Amino acid sequence: MSDHHDDHHNPNFIQKYIFSTDHKMIGIQYGITALLFLLFGFFLMMVMRWSIAYPNEPLPEWLGWVFTDEWKGRWLIDGKVTGETYNMFGAMHGTIMVFLGVVPLGFGAFGNYVTPLQIGAPDMAFPKLNMMSYWLYLIGGLMMCGSFFLESGTAKSGWTNYPPLSALADSQHPNQFFTGQTQWLLGLVMLISSSLLGSVNFITTIINLRAKGMTWMRMPFFVWAMLVTGFLLLLAFPPLEVAGIMQVVDRFFGSSFFQPTGLYTSAQGVVEQAGGGSPLLFQHLFWFLGHPEVYVLLLPAIACVAEIIPCNTRKPLWGYKSMVYAVLVLGFLSFIVWAHHMYLTGMGPSVSTFFQTTTVLISVPSVILITSMIISLWGGSIRFTMPMIWACAFLPMFGIGGLTGLPLAFNLVDLHLHDTYYVIGHFHYVVAPGILFGLFAGIYHWYPKMFGRHMNNFLGHLHFWPSLILINFVFFPMLIQGMAGFHRRWYNGGDAYVQDKGGENVYGQTVAEYIDLNQVMSVAVFLLALAQLPFIINLFTAWFSGKKVTSDNPWDATTLEWATPTPPGHGNFTFDIATYRGPYEYSRPDREEDFTPQWEAPKKPSTEPSTEEPVEAKDAH
């Protein structure tokens, strides 16, 4: 793209920083907003961990200072977290981390910023849709989090929002619109609409706006991952959006899409408007999104790591084509495994066997991806830069997450482990040390391109090492507790079972054996929060005072985003960009440099007669 892209482009402050249509600014907006939501979600989890580890002690001031006295008076009893408050925090922790944190950071921030640069495009295909996507996301998130201040409190029915519990939640309030459960549903519809706009934009951009010479097999793996993620969102989110709208109609107009005939509650007796609905229908609609959503979370992190490893081993990504085919198969299989979340609903052995089989099969492309990245390390001249350290840590953490998930594929095992801390440990090993480590790697890798400055290396190490150690102290004990039968929703950590010390209380004795792990995990969580302070300081101080980059390509990388100015201007490229080779041309024997950028044109063979003597003649002397 030539210099004319910068002509006549002088947006004012509001156009540039608030209602921007530039994919780079939108990517930064997504990134900062998602990190703030992640911080809030982490805080909710710290309150929950206090309740689990110290159920008989009031919330300490260093955790409770953010709450007003009025809020504490309504939702804490004698300063202690109640079951209802724990349910609110649990529902919102899951919602915020998945829908408001990880997906917007991986797909919204990195996808928006990097994808057009890597394919040589001047912007996304639909810039105004891109802006609208961000604002729908922000409004939906604020609606959800703002419901903490409503009289009803926020949603209390878990991040999965299963009816009939969710359908009846807050039903005593005269104005259903201003209840936490309704605001959660309306916020969810906003978030899904945002994701659908984004997915259409990504798919169109990648298919139509690739630079000259950017064939399918010259696309970086990052772009392939974003394309598959876009299709996952486009095909999986509409069923949940429909389910959310149906549940809103249930709440507002007394319909009964998800409420069965004869529904009885202790407060109301037989619920009059209930009849003919199916709670299981909502579960199917939710998990039809829910499992592709796992790969919507995962693929951007894998994509970041797959870009960082070849750059820092100075050798091509091993098995690039295998990884591309694996990610396509992964996307397809993710749509036919959803009911492994529903083994306890009595689906029968035939259907269970089908979903067991597809769940085991989906591990194959996942293993191909992680194996290719591990083999890429073999024989490399590894540079242990800050992004590379995070990327290397991603591999074993994601491996533990994947391996602990395999037993859950079998319905016989799942009957015992369902809704225990084992499931929480497995899922969080994938999402927290797995996905977030990959995304942290991406932040450290592309930060110099985004802001023209390097993040501080010392602060990076101060962030990485405590995070790596402590996060294992948080989640590994969950696997032990889960196999002992600890339930995932005990707000008091199982303390009530230990209190009953009768001789026949075998279960209480089992709980007593492992309950001390609650304190180990909670202390690790509080220390983990401290370990994020160097990152927060680094993120913002480097913006103004970090070491300036001296080259547009500080990592000596090969993909097209490093051909732009730093930071990229309007239109991205200052010359007519073209692609001449694959994305990972490192350490070629015919080159003096150890990298060959995609945008570097091949040298034309010389037509002038050579002045050198033939080799044979030299040898003859």
C-alpha positions as CSV (number, residue, x, y, z in Angstrom):
1,M,0.0,0.0,0.0
2,S,1.6,3.3,-1.0
3,D,2.0,6.6,0.8
4,H,-1.3,8.0,-0.3
5,H,-3.0,6.2,2.6
6,D,-1.7,8.8,4.9
7,D,-3.0,11.7,2.9
8,H,-6.0,13.7,4.3
9,H,-6.3,11.5,7.4
10,N,-6.3,13.8,10.3
11,P,-8.9,12.5,12.8
12,N,-9.6,14.5,15.9
13,F,-9.2,13.1,19.4
14,I,-12.6,11.4,19.6
15,Q,-12.3,9.9,16.1
16,K,-8.8,8.6,16.8
17,Y,-9.1,7.2,20.4
18,I,-12.8,6.6,21.1
19,F,-14.8,6.0,18.0
20,S,-11.9,4.8,16.0
21,T,-12.3,2.6,12.8
22,D,-8.6,1.8,12.6
23,H,-8.1,-1.9,13.4
24,K,-4.9,-1.1,15.4
25,M,-6.6,1.3,17.7
26,I,-9.6,-1.0,18.1
27,G,-7.2,-3.9,18.9
28,I,-5.6,-1.7,21.6
29,Q,-9.0,-0.8,23.0
30,Y,-10.0,-4.4,23.1
31,G,-6.7,-5.3,24.8
32,I,-6.9,-2.7,27.6
33,T,-10.6,-3.3,28.3
34,A,-10.1,-7.1,28.4
35,L,-7.1,-6.7,30.8
36,L,-9.2,-4.5,33.1
37,F,-12.1,-7.1,33.1
38,L,-9.5,-9.9,33.8
39,L,-8.3,-7.9,36.8
40,F,-11.9,-7.5,38.1
41,G,-12.6,-11.2,37.5
42,F,-9.4,-12.1,39.4
43,F,-10.5,-10.0,42.3
44,L,-13.9,-11.8,42.5
45,M,-12.0,-15.1,42.6
46,M,-9.8,-13.8,45.5
47,V,-13.0,-13.1,47.5
48,M,-14.3,-16.6,46.7
49,R,-11.0,-18.2,47.7
50,W,-11.1,-16.4,51.0
51,S,-14.6,-17.8,51.6
52,I,-13.5,-21.3,50.8
53,A,-10.3,-21.3,52.9
54,Y,-11.6,-19.2,55.9
55,P,-15.4,-19.7,55.9
56,N,-15.7,-18.6,59.6
57,E,-13.7,-15.4,59.3
58,P,-14.9,-12.0,58.1
59,L,-13.6,-10.6,54.8
60,P,-10.4,-8.7,55.6
61,E,-10.1,-5.0,54.9
62,W,-7.5,-5.5,52.1
63,L,-10.1,-7.5,50.2
64,G,-13.3,-5.7,51.3
65,W,-12.2,-2.0,50.9
66,V,-13.7,-1.8,47.4
67,F,-17.2,-2.5,48.8
68,T,-19.4,0.2,50.3
69,D,-20.8,-0.2,53.8
70,E,-24.3,-0.5,52.3
71,W,-23.2,-3.3,49.9
72,K,-21.4,-5.1,52.8
73,G,-24.5,-4.8,54.9
74,R,-26.7,-6.4,52.2
75,W,-24.4,-9.2,51.0
76,L,-22.2,-10.1,53.9
77,I,-23.4,-11.5,57.3
78,D,-21.1,-10.4,60.1
79,G,-18.6,-9.6,57.5
80,K,-18.5,-13.2,56.1
81,V,-19.3,-14.2,52.6
82,T,-22.7,-16.0,52.3
83,G,-23.7,-18.7,50.0
84,E,-25.7,-16.3,47.9
85,T,-22.8,-13.8,47.6
86,Y,-20.5,-16.7,46.7
87,N,-22.9,-17.7,43.9
88,M,-23.0,-14.2,42.5
89,F,-19.2,-13.9,42.5
90,G,-18.9,-17.4,41.0
91,A,-21.3,-16.7,38.2
92,M,-19.7,-13.4,37.3
93,H,-16.1,-14.7,37.7
94,G,-16.7,-17.3,35.0
95,T,-18.6,-15.0,32.8
96,I,-16.0,-12.2,33.0
97,M,-13.0,-14.4,32.5
98,V,-14.4,-16.2,29.5
99,F,-16.7,-13.7,27.7
100,L,-15.2,-10.4,28.8
101,G,-11.5,-11.3,29.3
102,V,-9.8,-14.1,27.4
103,V,-11.9,-14.0,24.2
104,P,-11.6,-10.3,23.7
105,L,-7.9,-10.3,24.5
106,G,-7.1,-13.2,22.2
107,F,-9.5,-12.7,19.3
108,G,-10.4,-9.0,19.7
109,A,-7.1,-7.5,20.6
110,F,-4.4,-9.7,18.9
111,G,-6.7,-10.7,16.1
112,N,-7.6,-7.1,15.2
113,Y,-4.1,-5.7,15.6
114,V,-2.1,-8.4,13.9
115,T,-4.3,-10.2,11.3
116,P,-4.5,-7.3,8.8
117,L,-0.8,-6.6,9.2
118,Q,0.1,-10.3,8.6
119,I,-1.9,-10.6,5.4
120,G,-0.7,-7.2,4.0
121,A,-4.2,-5.5,4.3
122,P,-4.6,-1.7,4.9
123,D,-7.4,-2.4,7.5
124,M,-10.2,-4.8,8.2
125,A,-12.8,-5.3,5.5
126,F,-15.6,-3.5,7.5
127,P,-14.0,-0.8,9.7
128,K,-17.3,0.6,11.0
129,L,-18.6,-2.9,11.9
130,N,-15.3,-3.3,13.7
131,M,-15.9,-0.2,15.8
132,M,-19.5,-1.3,16.5
133,S,-18.2,-4.7,17.6
134,Y,-16.0,-3.1,20.2
135,W,-18.7,-0.9,21.6
136,L,-21.3,-3.7,21.8
137,Y,-18.7,-5.7,23.8
138,L,-18.0,-2.8,26.1
139,I,-21.7,-2.0,26.7
140,G,-22.5,-5.7,27.3
141,G,-19.7,-6.0,29.8
142,L,-20.7,-2.8,31.7
143,M,-24.3,-4.0,31.8
144,M,-23.3,-7.3,33.3
145,C,-20.9,-5.8,35.9
146,G,-23.2,-2.9,36.7
147,S,-25.8,-5.3,37.9
148,F,-23.7,-5.8,41.1
149,F,-25.3,-2.5,42.2
150,L,-28.9,-3.4,41.6
151,E,-31.2,-4.3,44.5
152,S,-31.3,-7.9,43.4
153,G,-27.6,-8.2,43.0
154,T,-26.1,-9.7,39.9
155,A,-26.7,-13.1,38.3
156,K,-26.5,-16.0,40.8
157,S,-27.2,-19.0,38.6
158,G,-23.6,-19.9,37.5
159,W,-21.8,-18.8,34.4
160,T,-23.8,-21.5,32.5
161,N,-27.1,-20.0,33.5
162,Y,-29.0,-23.3,33.6
163,P,-32.8,-23.1,33.9
164,P,-35.1,-23.6,35.8
165,L,-32.8,-22.0,38.5
166,S,-31.9,-19.1,36.3
167,A,-35.5,-18.7,35.0
168,L,-36.8,-18.3,38.5
169,A,-33.9,-16.2,39.9
170,D,-35.0,-12.7,41.1
171,S,-38.6,-13.5,40.0
172,Q,-40.0,-11.8,43.2
173,H,-38.8,-8.4,41.9
174,P,-41.6,-6.3,40.3
175,N,-39.4,-4.8,37.6
176,Q,-37.7,-7.7,35.9
177,F,-35.6,-5.4,33.6
178,F,-33.6,-4.1,36.6
179,T,-32.6,-7.5,38.0
180,G,-29.2,-9.0,37.8
181,Q,-30.3,-12.1,35.9
182,T,-32.0,-10.1,33.2
183,Q,-29.1,-7.7,32.8
184,W,-26.8,-10.7,32.5
185,L,-28.9,-12.1,29.7
186,L,-29.2,-8.8,27.9
187,G,-25.4,-8.3,28.3
188,L,-24.8,-11.8,26.9
189,V,-26.9,-10.9,23.8
190,M,-24.8,-7.8,23.3
191,L,-21.5,-9.8,23.6
192,I,-22.7,-12.4,21.2
193,S,-23.7,-9.7,18.7
194,S,-20.3,-8.2,19.0
195,S,-18.6,-11.5,18.4
196,L,-20.8,-12.2,15.3
197,L,-19.9,-8.8,13.8
198,G,-16.2,-9.5,14.5
199,S,-16.3,-13.0,13.0
200,V,-17.9,-11.9,9.8
201,N,-15.3,-9.1,9.6
202,F,-12.3,-11.5,10.1
203,I,-13.5,-14.1,7.7
204,T,-14.1,-11.5,4.9
205,T,-10.8,-9.8,5.6
206,I,-8.7,-12.9,5.5
207,I,-10.4,-14.3,2.3
208,N,-10.5,-11.0,0.3
209,L,-7.8,-8.6,1.5
210,R,-4.6,-10.7,1.3
211,A,-1.7,-9.0,-0.3
212,K,-0.3,-10.0,-3.7
213,G,1.4,-13.4,-3.5
214,M,-0.2,-14.2,-0.1
215,T,-1.5,-17.7,-1.0
216,W,-3.3,-19.9,1.5
217,M,-0.1,-21.8,2.4
218,R,1.9,-18.7,2.7
219,M,-0.4,-17.3,5.5
220,P,1.2,-17.4,9.0
221,F,-0.3,-20.0,11.3
222,F,-1.7,-17.1,13.3
223,V,-4.0,-16.1,10.5
224,W,-5.2,-19.6,10.0
225,A,-6.1,-19.8,13.7
226,M,-8.0,-16.5,13.5
227,L,-9.9,-17.8,10.4
228,V,-11.0,-21.0,12.2
229,T,-11.8,-19.0,15.3
230,G,-14.0,-16.7,13.2
231,F,-15.9,-19.6,11.8
232,L,-16.4,-21.1,15.3
233,L,-17.9,-17.9,16.6
234,L,-20.1,-17.5,13.5
235,L,-21.6,-20.9,13.7
236,A,-21.7,-21.6,17.4
237,F,-22.8,-18.3,19.0
238,P,-26.2,-17.9,17.3
239,P,-27.8,-20.9,19.2
240,L,-26.8,-19.4,22.5
241,E,-28.0,-15.9,21.4
242,V,-31.4,-17.5,20.6
243,A,-31.4,-19.3,24.0
244,G,-30.6,-16.0,25.7
245,I,-33.5,-14.2,23.9
246,M,-35.8,-17.1,24.7
247,Q,-35.0,-16.8,28.4
248,V,-35.5,-13.1,28.3
249,V,-39.0,-13.7,26.9
250,D,-39.6,-16.3,29.6
251,R,-38.8,-13.6,32.2
252,F,-40.6,-10.7,30.7
253,F,-43.7,-12.3,29.1
254,G,-44.3,-15.4,31.1
255,S,-43.6,-17.9,28.3
256,S,-42.1,-21.3,29.2
257,F,-39.4,-22.3,26.7
258,F,-37.3,-23.8,29.4
259,Q,-39.6,-24.5,32.3
260,P,-41.1,-28.0,32.6
261,T,-44.7,-28.8,33.5
262,G,-45.2,-29.2,37.2
263,L,-42.2,-27.2,38.3
264,Y,-42.4,-26.8,42.1
265,T,-40.5,-24.5,44.4
266,S,-40.6,-24.2,48.2
267,A,-41.4,-20.4,47.9
268,Q,-44.1,-20.5,45.2
269,G,-45.4,-24.1,45.2
270,V,-46.3,-25.2,41.7
271,V,-45.1,-22.4,39.3
272,E,-48.1,-21.3,37.3
273,Q,-46.5,-20.1,34.1
274,A,-44.2,-23.3,33.9
275,G,-45.4,-25.9,31.4
276,G,-44.1,-27.7,28.4
277,G,-40.6,-26.3,28.4
278,S,-37.3,-28.2,28.5
279,P,-34.4,-27.2,30.8
280,L,-32.3,-29.7,28.8
281,L,-32.9,-27.7,25.6
282,F,-31.0,-24.8,27.1
283,Q,-28.1,-27.0,28.1
284,H,-27.8,-28.3,24.6
285,L,-27.9,-24.7,23.2
286,F,-25.4,-23.5,25.7
287,W,-22.9,-26.3,25.3
288,F,-23.2,-26.3,21.5
289,L,-21.5,-22.9,21.9
290,G,-19.6,-24.0,25.1
291,H,-17.2,-26.4,23.6
292,P,-16.3,-24.5,20.4
293,E,-15.8,-21.6,22.9
294,V,-13.0,-23.6,24.5
295,Y,-11.1,-23.4,21.1
296,V,-12.1,-19.8,20.6
297,L,-10.2,-19.2,23.9
298,L,-7.4,-21.6,23.0
299,L,-6.6,-20.9,19.3
300,P,-5.4,-17.3,19.7
301,A,-3.0,-18.4,22.4
302,I,-1.6,-21.3,20.3
303,A,-1.4,-18.8,17.4
304,C,0.7,-16.4,19.5
305,V,3.1,-19.2,20.6
306,A,3.3,-20.6,17.0
307,E,4.6,-17.2,15.9
308,I,7.0,-16.7,18.7
309,I,8.7,-20.2,18.7
310,P,10.1,-20.1,15.1
311,C,11.2,-16.5,15.6
312,N,13.2,-17.4,18.7
313,T,14.5,-20.8,17.6
314,R,15.7,-19.3,14.3
315,K,14.3,-22.3,12.4
316,P,11.1,-22.9,10.5
317,L,7.9,-24.0,12.3
318,W,8.0,-27.8,12.2
319,G,5.0,-29.4,10.5
320,Y,3.4,-26.1,9.4
321,K,1.0,-27.8,7.0
322,S,0.2,-30.5,9.5
323,M,-0.7,-27.7,12.0
324,V,-2.9,-26.0,9.4
325,Y,-4.8,-29.2,8.7
326,A,-5.0,-30.0,12.4
327,V,-6.6,-26.7,13.3
328,L,-9.2,-27.2,10.5
329,V,-10.0,-30.7,11.9
330,L,-10.1,-29.3,15.4
331,G,-12.6,-26.6,14.3
332,F,-14.9,-29.3,12.7
333,L,-14.7,-31.7,15.6
334,S,-15.4,-29.1,18.2
335,F,-19.0,-28.9,17.0
336,I,-19.7,-32.6,17.7
337,V,-18.4,-33.1,21.3
338,W,-20.7,-30.7,23.3
339,A,-22.7,-33.3,25.1
340,H,-19.7,-34.7,27.1
341,H,-20.7,-31.8,29.4
342,M,-24.1,-33.5,29.9
343,Y,-23.4,-37.1,30.7
344,L,-25.4,-36.8,33.9
345,T,-28.6,-35.9,32.0
346,G,-29.4,-39.5,31.1
347,M,-28.7,-39.5,27.4
348,G,-28.3,-43.2,27.1
349,P,-25.3,-45.4,26.3
350,S,-25.4,-45.1,22.5
351,V,-25.3,-41.3,22.5
352,S,-22.8,-41.3,25.3
353,T,-20.5,-43.6,23.3
354,F,-20.7,-41.3,20.3
355,F,-19.7,-38.2,22.3
356,Q,-17.0,-40.2,24.1
357,T,-15.5,-41.2,20.7
358,T,-15.5,-37.7,19.3
359,T,-14.1,-36.3,22.5
360,V,-11.1,-38.7,22.4
361,L,-10.7,-38.0,18.6
362,I,-10.5,-34.2,19.2
363,S,-7.4,-34.8,21.3
364,V,-5.5,-35.9,18.1
365,P,-5.3,-32.5,16.3
366,S,-4.5,-30.9,19.7
367,V,-1.6,-33.3,20.1
368,I,-0.4,-32.5,16.6
369,L,-0.4,-28.8,17.4
370,I,1.5,-29.1,20.6
371,T,3.9,-31.8,19.3
372,S,4.8,-29.7,16.3
373,M,5.6,-26.8,18.5
374,I,7.7,-28.9,20.8
375,I,9.6,-30.5,17.9
376,S,10.2,-26.9,16.6
377,L,12.4,-26.4,19.6
378,W,14.6,-29.3,18.7
379,G,18.0,-28.2,17.3
380,G,17.1,-24.5,17.4
381,S,19.4,-21.7,18.4
382,I,17.0,-20.6,21.1
383,R,16.9,-17.0,22.2
384,F,15.3,-16.9,25.6
385,T,13.6,-13.6,25.2
386,M,10.7,-12.6,27.4
387,P,8.1,-13.8,24.9
388,M,9.9,-17.0,24.4
389,I,10.0,-17.8,28.1
390,W,6.2,-17.4,28.3
391,A,5.8,-19.5,25.1
392,C,7.9,-22.3,26.5
393,A,5.9,-22.3,29.7
394,F,2.7,-22.5,27.7
395,L,3.6,-25.9,26.3
396,P,3.7,-28.0,29.5
397,M,0.9,-26.1,31.2
398,F,-1.4,-26.7,28.2
399,G,-0.2,-30.3,28.1
400,I,-1.3,-30.8,31.7
401,G,-4.7,-29.2,30.9
402,G,-5.2,-31.5,28.0
403,L,-4.1,-34.7,29.7
404,T,-6.3,-34.1,32.7
405,G,-9.2,-33.7,30.4
406,L,-9.0,-37.1,28.8
407,P,-10.5,-39.0,31.7
408,L,-13.5,-36.7,31.6
409,A,-14.2,-37.9,28.1
410,F,-15.5,-41.2,29.5
411,N,-18.9,-41.1,31.0
412,L,-18.1,-43.8,33.6
413,V,-15.3,-41.7,35.0
414,D,-17.3,-38.4,34.5
415,L,-20.1,-39.7,36.8
416,H,-17.6,-39.6,39.7
417,L,-15.7,-36.4,38.7
418,H,-18.5,-34.3,37.4
419,D,-19.0,-31.0,39.3
420,T,-15.9,-31.7,41.4
421,Y,-12.7,-29.6,41.8
422,Y,-11.1,-32.0,39.3
423,V,-13.1,-30.4,36.5
424,I,-12.2,-27.0,37.8
425,G,-8.5,-27.9,38.0
426,H,-8.5,-29.4,34.4
427,F,-10.4,-26.4,32.9
428,H,-8.3,-23.8,34.6
429,Y,-5.0,-25.5,33.6
430,V,-6.1,-25.0,30.1
431,V,-7.4,-21.4,30.5
432,A,-5.2,-19.8,33.2
433,P,-1.6,-21.1,32.9
434,G,-2.3,-22.4,29.4
435,I,-4.1,-19.7,27.5
436,L,-3.1,-16.7,29.5
437,F,0.6,-17.7,29.3
438,G,0.3,-17.8,25.5
439,L,-1.4,-14.4,25.5
440,F,1.2,-12.9,27.9
441,A,3.8,-14.1,25.4
442,G,1.9,-12.3,22.6
443,I,1.8,-9.1,24.6
444,Y,5.6,-9.1,25.2
445,H,6.2,-10.1,21.5
446,W,4.1,-7.4,19.7
447,Y,4.4,-4.6,22.3
448,P,7.4,-3.1,20.5
449,K,5.5,-3.0,17.2
450,M,2.4,-1.5,18.9
451,F,4.1,1.2,20.9
452,G,7.7,1.5,19.5
453,R,9.2,0.6,22.9
454,H,10.4,-2.6,24.6
455,M,8.9,-3.8,27.9
456,N,11.3,-4.0,30.8
457,N,13.1,-7.4,31.0
458,F,13.7,-7.4,34.7
459,L,10.0,-6.7,35.5
460,G,9.1,-9.4,32.9
461,H,11.1,-12.0,34.9
462,L,9.6,-10.7,38.1
463,H,6.2,-11.4,36.6
464,F,7.0,-14.7,35.0
465,W,8.7,-16.9,37.6
466,P,6.3,-16.3,40.6
467,S,3.3,-16.7,38.2
468,L,4.6,-20.0,36.9
469,I,5.3,-21.4,40.4
470,L,2.2,-20.1,42.1
471,I,-0.3,-20.9,39.5
472,N,0.6,-24.6,39.9
473,F,0.0,-24.3,43.7
474,V,-3.4,-22.9,42.8
475,F,-4.7,-25.5,40.4
476,F,-2.8,-28.8,41.0
477,P,-4.3,-29.3,44.5
478,M,-7.7,-29.0,42.8
479,L,-7.1,-32.2,40.9
480,I,-6.3,-34.0,44.2
481,Q,-9.4,-32.6,46.0
482,G,-11.6,-33.4,43.0
483,M,-10.6,-37.1,43.0
484,A,-11.5,-37.1,46.7
485,G,-15.0,-35.8,45.9
486,F,-14.8,-32.1,46.7
487,H,-17.7,-30.3,45.1
488,R,-16.9,-27.2,43.0
489,R,-19.7,-25.1,44.6
490,W,-19.0,-25.3,48.3
491,Y,-18.8,-21.8,49.4
492,N,-17.4,-22.9,52.8
493,G,-14.8,-25.3,51.2
494,G,-16.5,-28.4,52.7
495,D,-16.2,-27.1,56.3
496,A,-19.8,-28.2,57.1
497,Y,-19.0,-31.9,56.5
498,V,-16.0,-31.8,58.8
499,Q,-18.1,-30.2,61.6
500,D,-20.2,-33.4,61.7
501,K,-17.7,-35.7,63.4
502,G,-19.9,-38.7,64.1
503,G,-18.3,-42.2,63.8
504,E,-20.2,-43.0,60.6
505,N,-19.2,-39.8,58.9
506,V,-16.8,-41.4,56.4
507,Y,-17.3,-38.6,53.9
508,G,-16.5,-36.0,56.5
509,Q,-13.3,-37.8,57.3
510,T,-12.3,-37.8,53.6
511,V,-13.0,-34.1,53.4
512,A,-11.0,-33.4,56.6
513,E,-8.0,-35.2,55.0
514,Y,-7.8,-32.7,52.1
515,I,-9.5,-29.6,53.4
516,D,-6.2,-28.0,54.4
517,L,-5.3,-27.7,50.7
518,N,-8.0,-24.9,50.5
519,Q,-5.6,-22.7,52.5
520,V,-2.6,-23.6,50.3
521,M,-4.5,-22.7,47.2
522,S,-5.9,-19.5,48.6
523,V,-2.6,-18.2,49.8
524,A,-1.1,-19.0,46.4
525,V,-3.9,-17.0,44.8
526,F,-3.2,-13.9,47.0
527,L,0.5,-14.2,46.2
528,L,-0.3,-14.7,42.5
529,A,-2.2,-11.4,42.6
530,L,1.0,-9.7,43.9
531,A,2.9,-11.3,41.1
532,Q,0.8,-9.5,38.5
533,L,1.9,-6.0,39.8
534,P,5.2,-6.1,37.9
535,F,3.2,-6.7,34.7
536,I,0.8,-3.9,35.3
537,I,3.7,-1.5,36.1
538,N,5.6,-2.8,33.1
539,L,2.7,-2.4,30.7
540,F,2.1,1.2,31.5
541,T,5.6,2.5,32.3
542,A,7.1,1.0,29.1
543,W,4.5,2.9,27.1
544,F,6.2,6.2,28.1
545,S,9.7,5.3,29.3
546,G,10.6,1.9,27.8
547,K,13.7,1.4,25.7
548,K,12.9,2.6,22.2
549,V,13.1,0.1,19.3
550,T,15.9,0.9,16.9
551,S,14.4,-1.1,14.0
552,D,11.0,-1.8,12.5
553,N,11.9,-5.5,12.9
554,P,13.4,-5.8,16.4
555,W,13.1,-9.6,16.6
556,D,14.4,-10.2,13.0
557,A,11.1,-11.9,12.2
558,T,9.8,-12.9,8.8
559,T,6.1,-12.1,8.7
560,L,4.6,-9.0,7.1
561,E,3.7,-7.1,10.3
562,W,7.4,-6.3,10.8
563,A,7.5,-4.6,7.4
564,T,5.4,-1.7,8.6
565,P,6.6,1.5,10.4
566,T,6.7,1.3,14.2
567,P,4.0,1.9,15.3
568,P,2.1,1.4,12.0
569,G,0.4,4.4,10.5
570,H,-2.9,4.8,8.7
571,G,-3.0,2.2,5.9
572,N,-0.2,0.2,7.6
573,F,2.3,-0.1,4.8
574,T,4.4,2.6,3.2
575,F,5.2,0.6,0.0
576,D,3.3,-1.8,-2.2
577,I,3.4,-4.9,-0.2
578,A,3.8,-8.3,-1.8
579,T,4.6,-11.8,-0.5
580,Y,7.3,-13.9,-2.1
581,R,7.6,-17.0,0.2
582,G,6.3,-18.9,3.2
583,P,6.0,-17.3,6.6
584,Y,8.9,-19.0,8.5
585,E,12.0,-18.8,6.3
586,Y,14.7,-19.0,9.0
587,S,18.3,-20.1,8.7
588,R,18.4,-20.9,5.0
589,P,21.7,-22.3,4.0
590,D,21.8,-20.1,0.9
591,R,21.5,-16.9,2.9
592,E,24.0,-15.0,5.0
593,E,21.3,-13.6,7.4
594,D,19.4,-16.2,9.4
595,F,16.0,-14.9,8.3
596,T,14.3,-14.2,4.9
597,P,11.3,-11.9,5.3
598,Q,8.2,-12.6,3.3
599,W,8.2,-9.1,1.7
600,E,11.8,-9.3,0.5
601,A,11.9,-9.8,-3.3
602,P,14.2,-12.5,-4.6
603,K,17.4,-11.3,-6.1
604,K,17.4,-11.4,-9.8
605,P,20.1,-13.5,-11.4
606,S,22.9,-11.4,-12.8
607,T,23.0,-11.1,-16.6
608,E,26.6,-9.6,-16.6
609,P,29.5,-12.1,-17.4
610,S,31.2,-13.2,-14.3
611,T,34.7,-12.0,-13.6
612,E,35.5,-15.1,-11.5
613,E,37.5,-18.0,-12.8
614,P,35.6,-21.2,-13.1
615,V,36.0,-23.5,-10.1
616,E,37.7,-26.1,-12.3
617,A,40.3,-23.6,-13.5
618,K,41.0,-22.5,-9.9
619,D,41.5,-26.1,-8.9
620,A,43.9,-26.6,-11.8
621,H,46.3,-24.0,-10.4
